[in-house]
Amino acid sequence: MRRGLRKLLAAGLAGVVALSAAGCGSNGGAASGGTGSAANKSAGSEPVTLKITWWGSQSRHDYTQKLLQLYTKSHPNVKFTASPSGWDGYFDKLSTLTASGSMPDIVQMDYLYITTYAKNNSVADLQPFIDDKTIDVSSIDKNVLNTGKVNGKMAGLVLSTSLLAVGYNPDVFAKAGVKTPTGDWTWDDFVSISKAITEKTGKISNVTGPVDDTNIFNYWLRQHGEKLFSDDNKSLGYKDDKVLADFLKLWKGMMDAKTLSNPDEYSQISSLGLEAGPVVTGDAAMTFNWNNYSTLAAKANDKLKIVTPPLASGSDAKGLWLKPGMFFSVAQTSKHQKEAAQFVNWFVNSEEANDVIMAERGTPVSSKIRDHMVSAGKMTQQQKDMFQYVDDAAKIVGETPPPDPAGISEINKAFKDIAYSAFYGKATPEAAAANFRKQANEILARNN
């Protein structure tokens, strides 16, 4: 996620990158307008330019642009205008483009926001393209596939799955003389290990952004047998504010002990980008992220490891969930939805494409592609670890929750604001938790 959980802004990236190609023949008839229905004619040989946007690190930008060139090579009538970005500010920019009617044809979409974009009819329904076999979903688990469905509309095709994880640098643990964490560690272990490393190294041991969004808190809630949102999405799903107050106390205590970056420090760290972050460089030990963390950072440091997040003492509730890593959505305003759907299908199902992607965006959703990657023998140790992590975490993985409700952007902002008020001593954790309930319930009731 992010975010200690977010994929951070890559330094120096700006502008729009245009990838050109020749405009001649492929099979089929002429392309038609953007209705999002099976009325779209099959893609043909007419020149088509698809606008595409995604977030990620510089290495993701580099290989995705290679993918676009590779696709154009086999589809000479299709060229791309690409606008890659970091995570920070990505959805602010997308919101502005959408409001002006300029949403790119193909949009990398997150589980946090897919409901919002589906409910305001900004993204096309991909179900007609699944029904007419433009998009092949035969090797995708139905439950995973349906994470892109909102109110009966296939608002996005899931590209990958991911699980919350703690990424760590084993060299930092070794230098501090502290044992590396195992899958049975608890939150008390997490705190004590962080303290021990800070005492030995004199540096902040953990650079997690615990309230960049609600993912870590949702994990905490699920461990305690609770859920974040009610079934109708009109209010919070848990009743006792103590569960949030305790969550805030844990992180505030670590900040006060100088074992965890405070919000100002974390903001500076985030600006470095994931590959230049302190865990990667050996200046910190741990960070919450996702199970593709060590894969994302492998070019900068191929020694990083991942472990399941800490467990809640005395609870056997399954806190983790198999999260859609991301989606590709197609703009409702796109005049080339059929061609966009064809590219999305190639991205998900092509061995050629996935030999380039190499699971960088998370564990591929296609079982055929996963089998191909394993049998091809091309996977790095980090990629093998990412695949293995899914098996290792199975015992604490529960049901995947529905997509986040409309208004999640406001919810996340309110969550961060009230948490910061507690972290900086402007409000008690109890008062902050009560304030979040008030704000969140108002936002949810207004938007759902």
C-alpha angles and dihedrals in degrees: 000000000000115000101073058316095039131090100239133227112278111230119250098013116135143141134022123304115212120204113196131199141172118275109230143116139333130147131280137041133302123301120244140193135305108270097130091228137105086263086087109106119233116276115265143179098290113118111265130186115200120197112214134181134186140160127233147099126309092264089056090050091051098050094040090057088051088052091053091051090048091052092049089052090062094034102041094178092061124079130169140224106204129198108184121183145171120261095255109087094002096119093039089059092043091052090054093048091048093050090053093048092250102113110148116253092246120034129185101228132196129219089239093064109025094095092054093051092044095050094051090049094240094133129056125244106253094193094095089057090050091048094051091046095245084125115040112212098164093113096044120096108249094229091053092044091052092058084084093056118100120179091341093311122115095227095174142002111241112237102187145349129238140181130214110260143166113242116206143179109232092197091063090051091049094050090050092048091237124137116245116251124264132204094266097059120125134214089262088056090048091055095044094046091050090050093048093051093048091050091051099042103029089227136105105273099198128046100181121143095215097184104035084113135345099269099101091042090050089054089050091050094049090050087058093049094257136114132219101231135031120248092258093044091232096115144007114292099224124071107201117070090202090084090063094039090055090049091053092046091055094054095039089052090054091049092049089050090052092238094113130048113254119227094269092049092045091052090056092046092050091056089063094067127236097280092054095041122128095255090054093047094045096250093115136025110221147017135175111244137126133292092265091060097105090044092053092050098038096106091057097037125004095186099073120118138196132220134180115270120264119285127236109248113247095010129107094184114132105243101174124079133189100254124200101247091213142313140228111231126186120223117250087221093054115121090202106051094142093054091045090052090050091054092048090052091051091048092054102036107029118102087202092057095044092050084066098039092048092190093297091139091051137278108335114250094219113088089205091057092047090052090047093052093050095046095044091065093219098116120118121226089258091055091048089051090052092053092044091050090067090060093042092052096045094100092062099036115109135178117315109248121231118270114286114273128256111281094041092134089060091044092054092049092049090047093052093045095051091044092052090050088059095041091053095044097248091121135016115252088248093053092044091052092051091048091052091053091052094048096040095050091050091050094046094047091049096049105036 
